[in-house]
Amino acid sequence: MKTVKMLIAMIALLASMAAYALDLDGAKGQGLVGEQPDGYLGVVKATPAAVELVADINQKRRDAYERIAKQNGITLDQVARLAGQKAIDKTDAGDYVRTPDGQWVTK
C-alpha cells in the first residue's frame, strides 16, 4: 500500500512538473525569447528555463540547417539567415524579434 501511495505521489509530481515546462509558444508569449536574423532563437529575459529551451531549440535548428545546406550545396550561414528572415516574418504581433543592430523589439 505504501508503494502505491508513493507511486501515485511521484506521478502527480511529474505531471505538475510537465505543466510548468516551458515551451516555445509560452516562452515567446511571456517575452522570454525571440527570433533573430541569424536563424536562431535568442534569450530576451534570462531565466534558467528560457536559457535551456533556447539551447535545445538552437541545436535542433543547427542540425536541420546543416542537413538543408548539404542537400542544396549552400552554406550553413545562408540557410540560417533565410530561416531567420522567415521566422521573423512569421512572428506574431507582440512577440520579440531582434533587429540587425541587436535591439529587441516587439513586432
C-alpha positions in Angstrom: 0.0 0.0 0.0 2.8 2.3 0.8 4.4 1.7 -2.6 1.2 2.5 -4.4 0.9 5.8 -2.5 4.5 6.7 -3.3 3.9 5.8 -7.0 0.8 8.0 -7.1 2.7 10.9 -5.5 5.6 10.5 -8.0 3.2 10.5 -10.9 1.4 13.6 -9.6 4.8 15.4 -9.1 5.9 14.5 -12.7 2.5 15.7 -14.1 2.8 19.0 -12.2 6.4 19.5 -13.5 5.3 18.9 -17.0 2.6 21.5 -16.6 5.3 24.1 -15.7 7.7 23.0 -18.5 8.4 25.9 -20.8 7.5 25.5 -24.5 8.4 27.8 -27.4 5.0 29.5 -27.7 4.8 30.0 -24.0 8.2 31.5 -23.8 7.5 33.8 -26.7 4.2 34.8 -25.2 5.9 35.6 -21.9 8.5 37.8 -23.6 11.4 35.5 -22.6 12.7 34.6 -26.1 12.6 36.0 -29.6 13.6 35.3 -33.2 16.9 36.6 -34.6 18.0 37.4 -38.1 20.7 34.7 -37.8 18.1 32.0 -37.8 18.5 31.2 -34.1 16.3 31.8 -31.1 17.6 34.4 -28.6 17.0 35.0 -24.9 15.3 38.3 -24.2 14.9 37.8 -20.4 17.2 35.2 -18.9 15.6 32.5 -16.8 17.1 29.0 -16.4 14.1 27.5 -18.3 14.4 30.0 -21.1 18.2 29.5 -21.5 17.7 25.7 -21.6 14.9 26.0 -24.1 16.9 28.3 -26.4 19.9 25.9 -26.3 17.8 22.9 -27.1 15.9 24.6 -30.0 19.0 26.2 -31.4 20.8 22.8 -31.5 17.9 21.3 -33.4 17.8 24.2 -35.8 21.5 24.0 -36.4 21.2 20.3 -37.2 18.3 21.0 -39.6 20.2 23.9 -41.2 23.3 21.7 -41.8 21.2 19.0 -43.5 19.5 21.6 -45.7 22.8 23.2 -46.6 24.4 19.9 -47.6 21.4 18.9 -49.7 21.4 22.2 -51.6 25.1 22.8 -51.9 25.0 26.1 -49.9 26.5 27.3 -46.7 25.1 26.8 -43.2 25.0 30.6 -42.8 22.9 31.1 -46.0 20.3 28.6 -44.7 20.3 30.1 -41.2 19.8 33.6 -42.5 17.0 32.6 -44.8 15.3 30.7 -42.0 15.8 33.7 -39.7 14.0 36.0 -42.0 11.2 33.6 -42.5 10.9 33.1 -38.7 10.8 36.9 -38.2 8.2 37.3 -40.9 6.0 34.7 -39.2 6.4 36.1 -35.7 3.1 37.1 -34.1 2.4 40.7 -33.2 3.6 41.4 -29.7 6.4 38.8 -29.7 10.0 39.8 -29.7 12.4 39.9 -32.6 16.0 41.1 -32.7 16.8 43.9 -35.2 20.0 43.6 -37.3 21.6 46.2 -34.9 21.0 43.9 -31.9 18.0 45.5 -30.3 15.0 43.5 -29.1 11.7 45.0 -30.3 8.1 43.7 -30.3 6.7 43.1 -33.7 
